Amino acid sequence: MSAPLADRLRPQALDEIVGQKHLLGEGKPLRNIILSGELPNLVFYGPSGVGKTTLAGIIARTTNRRLHRLNGTTASTADIRDVVAELDTFAAPNGILLYLDEIQYFNKKQQQSLLEYIENGKITLIASTTENPYFYIYNAILSRSTVFEFKVVEPAEIERAVQRAFIYLEEERGERIVPEEGVIPYIAQACGGDVRKSINAVELCVLASPMPAPGEARVITLAHAKELSQRSALRYDRAGDEHYDILSAFQKSMRGSDPDAALHYLARLLEAGDLPSATRRLMVCACEDVGLAYPMIIPIVKAAVDAALQVGLPEARIPLADAVVLVATAPMTASTARWMTCSAAKAARSPARCKTCITTARIIQIRASSMNTPTNIQTIGSRSSICPTR
């Protein structure tokens, strides 16, 4: 059984890695650290398919250290003890380089078992994670390591890897492979910044293409590329950083009165099937950011949310899109939210200024109720600024 094309084509030198120029470009800190041969403990943080594992292998060869690979999903403390057993032996005269993939799945005790050895330098740790390391990695490990963030690879960079993959398959299969115009840019764009996914998509395109006649080239059509790369650009996780990043961008787009951006992030949420999160953030934004500036928006958005939940996906996108555009183009006010923050968050201390706010508000309400005129009711709304944000 042959390895996937992405593994067979894995770069063997720093200059072969596509992307990550902010880390591995000429004169950049991480590149200089690797070339110096004096390797500290490192944490690689970034999405899948951007070169974290590949770089760890290159570092091991560059520094002439024995490399051990462990994966946080399957490794145990016993596996770490097996690695420690090789210390100070002929098997690892220059020390051990431990590459721990998906370290976020290691519990605190497992991570602590490494502290003694990374402290004295007998084990050099390279840990990789797709989650925020400041949330998932034990602080004692972080204090002994340097975190480098790997970014999504740009399509222009991925095109180089896709071209190299077609050339490699031509040599490996002994046949001429001709991708149609637009195939390489499409694969590079559709993979969502994941180099591994783009290279494997090339292999799928070759395997799925019709068998050519003897002496003719194998043609890779754009239609095949689109079929095999569908939905691959979608990056979303229900409980990870990407989930909250998209939700935050969705709400901030409405708050910033940008309906185009708000619809973009709504589409990403619905494409991932996350209807509850989208409707919840939409209701929150209608109440918190528009609120009393346009009070009727709350029942309107509530009706749109109810309709969306009742009809379900994919039709739910229609009433939700209407509501998102309405919220994003409505006037904004945060007076109610500021008042609730001041009253609730600081109620335990009840500082003098908050007591003054509450007393003044009550006096205004009493006067308004006795006079019952629109002018004084408007005065209550205008006095919301007497409660400071902080």
HELIX and SHEET records of a PDB file:
HELIX    1   1 LEU A    5  ARG A    8  1                                   4    
HELIX    2   2 LEU A   14  GLU A   16  5                                   3    
HELIX    3   3 LYS A   21  LEU A   24  1                                   4    
HELIX    4   4 PRO A   29  SER A   36  1                                   8    
HELIX    5   5 LYS A   52  THR A   63  1                                  12    
HELIX    6   6 THR A   77  VAL A   84  1                                   8    
HELIX    7   7 ILE A  103  TYR A  105  5                                   3    
HELIX    8   8 LYS A  108  GLN A  112  1                                   5    
HELIX    9   9 LEU A  115  GLU A  119  1                                   5    
HELIX   10  10 PRO A  133  TYR A  136  1                                   4    
HELIX   11  11 ASN A  139  SER A  143  1                                   5    
HELIX   12  12 PRO A  155  ARG A  173  1                                  19    
HELIX   13  13 VAL A  183  ALA A  190  1                                   8    
HELIX   14  14 VAL A  195  ALA A  208  1                                  14    
HELIX   15  15 LEU A  222  LEU A  228  1                                   7    
HELIX   16  16 ASP A  241  ARG A  255  1                                  15    
HELIX   17  17 PRO A  259  GLU A  271  1                                  13    
HELIX   18  18 LEU A  275  CYS A  285  1                                  11    
HELIX   19  19 ALA A  286  VAL A  290  3                                   5    
HELIX   20  20 GLY A  291  ALA A  293  5                                   3    
HELIX   21  21 ILE A  297  VAL A  311  1                                  15    
HELIX   22  22 ARG A  317  THR A  329  1                                  13    
HELIX   23  23 SER A  335  ALA A  345  1                                  11    
HELIX   24  24 ALA A  352  MET A  371  1                                  20    
HELIX   25  25 PRO A  374  SER A  382  1                                   9    
HELIX   26  26 ARG A  383  ILE A  386  5                                   4    
SHEET    1   A 5 ARG A  66  ASN A  71  0                                        
SHEET    2   A 5 ILE A  96  ASP A 101  1                                        
SHEET    3   A 5 ILE A 123  THR A 129  1                                        
SHEET    4   A 5 LEU A  42  TYR A  45  1                                        
SHEET    5   A 5 THR A 146  GLU A 149  1                                        
SHEET    1   B 2 ILE A 177  PRO A 179  0                                        
SHEET    2   B 2 ARG A 218  ILE A 220  1                                        
END                                                                             
